[in-house]
């Protein structure tokens, strides 16, 4: 059980969220007013509850179950806890990607704002901005074609893979509305003409401190890339982690699915991708892929997926898809070529990573369909010679 040396508003908020309680329920549990809890959380590190409330918070933490304790430990894994690890387990860096289509004109207006700065990119104009995130860091990648990809990074510590999987499902419930709110704030000066709520979240996990060896480590990475097998999705009010014995059996007896594609190199790295996410571990950091390589690839894939999805949505609405001339079917043809053709200076690891991300996302097929739809529209309007 983790121990807190001195409670502040930050740890109070982490405990309430770990217990899955509303401010009202948490206040009733402690015997204080809702306003008191709100003041604690708003003050973060600058606020320390009175000594009698410190004791009450200690009691509330001691009564937390194993899953709640795991969640609390992950959210507060820093110097306020005792010097030794709070629970045995593993450390992983979580990366979440949430794409949203805004339109090219809105993207151009946003890129001109002070919050955004240009970022080098091989084949497309991109700007980035840092957004405040309550439990990690967030970077908004704004592409000239009209797609914004929000990238959230969080440092996590869990005892079991099932706890990580359950956290993933639970956190997604808040990620999408949070992301939509952030995008709307950025767009306050340039109101969008389309819905700017992201449709989904894709996760990538970079394992930093493993708790397994040999075959179990490979099985752990496979499970991270397809974590749905580690949660009971029928549980109410939200999915719950499976029993430890189930996870142990999967780790020792093996876990594999045809939909999971490996992209690691023996003695260098372990990497697996599925439609649900990506998991990676650098066995030899000096020779393995950089985290930035993984992130850049996934940001591009998610950007193009959202762009093609916008085109598909127009078709499903019974309209001929129309996009700006600079980002029509030729743009998609070039994007398809750049993503599927190896570059001269690319390593085998880079090629395998990109192929795994593309094949498991289904993006190549979507690019082909979107390209054909835009070309047909251009042909019918007399803007292209076939």
FENBELNOR-V594498 format. One record per residue. N is the residue number from 1. BURIAL is # if it has 16 or more other ideal C-beta (glycine too) atoms within 10 Angstrom, else .. Layout:
N:BURIAL
N:BURIAL
//
This chain:
1:.
2:#
3:.
4:#
5:.
6:.
7:#
8:#
9:#
10:#
11:#
12:#
13:#
14:#
15:#
16:#
17:#
18:#
19:#
20:.
21:#
22:.
23:#
24:.
25:.
26:#
27:#
28:.
29:#
30:#
31:.
32:#
33:.
34:.
35:.
36:#
37:#
38:.
39:.
40:#
41:#
42:.
43:.
44:.
45:.
46:.
47:.
48:#
49:#
50:.
51:.
52:.
53:#
54:.
55:.
56:#
57:#
58:.
59:.
60:#
61:#
62:.
63:.
64:#
65:.
66:.
67:#
68:#
69:#
70:#
71:#
72:#
73:#
74:#
75:#
76:#
77:#
78:.
79:.
80:#
81:#
82:.
83:.
84:.
85:.
86:#
87:#
88:.
89:#
90:#
91:#
92:#
93:#
94:#
95:#
96:#
97:#
98:#
99:#
100:#
101:#
102:#
103:#
104:#
105:.
106:#
107:#
108:#
109:.
110:#
111:#
112:.
113:.
114:.
115:.
116:#
117:.
118:.
119:.
120:.
121:.
122:.
123:.
124:#
125:.
126:#
127:#
128:#
129:#
130:.
131:#
132:.
133:#
134:.
135:#
136:.
137:.
138:#
139:#
140:#
141:#
142:#
143:#
144:#
145:#
146:#
147:#
148:#
149:#
150:#
151:#
152:#
153:#
154:#
155:.
156:#
157:#
158:#
159:#
160:#
161:#
162:#
163:#
164:#
165:#
166:#
167:#
168:#
169:#
170:#
171:#
172:.
173:.
174:.
175:#
176:#
177:.
178:#
179:#
180:#
181:.
182:#
183:#
184:.
185:.
186:#
187:#
188:.
189:.
190:#
191:.
192:#
193:.
194:.
195:.
196:#
197:.
198:#
199:.
200:.
201:#
202:#
203:#
204:#
205:#
206:#
207:#
208:.
209:.
210:#
211:#
212:#
213:.
214:.
215:.
216:#
217:#
218:#
219:#
220:#
221:#
222:#
223:#
224:#
225:#
226:#
227:#
228:.
229:#
230:#
231:#
232:.
233:.
234:.
235:.
236:.
237:.
238:.
239:#
240:#
241:#
242:#
243:.
244:.
245:.
246:.
247:#
248:.
249:.
250:#
251:#
252:.
253:.
254:.
255:#
256:.
257:.
258:.
259:.
260:#
261:#
262:#
263:#
264:#
265:#
266:.
267:.
268:#
269:#
270:#
271:#
272:#
273:#
274:#
275:.
276:#
277:#
278:#
279:#
280:#
281:#
282:#
283:.
284:.
285:.
286:.
287:.
288:#
289:#
290:.
291:#
292:.
293:#
294:#
295:#
296:.
297:#
298:#
299:#
300:#
301:#
302:#
303:#
304:#
305:#
306:#
307:#
308:#
309:#
310:#
311:#
312:.
313:.
314:#
315:.
316:.
317:.
318:.
319:.
320:.
321:#
322:.
323:#
324:.
325:.
326:.
327:#
328:#
329:#
330:.
331:#
332:#
333:.
334:.
335:#
336:#
337:.
338:.
339:#
340:.
341:.
342:.
343:.
344:.
345:.
346:.
347:.
348:.
349:#
350:#
351:.
352:#
353:#
354:#
355:#
356:#
357:#
358:#
359:#
360:#
361:#
362:.
363:#
364:.
365:.
366:#
367:#
368:.
369:.
370:#
371:#
372:.
373:#
374:#
375:#
376:.
377:#
378:#
379:.
380:.
381:.
382:.
383:.
384:.
385:.
386:.
//
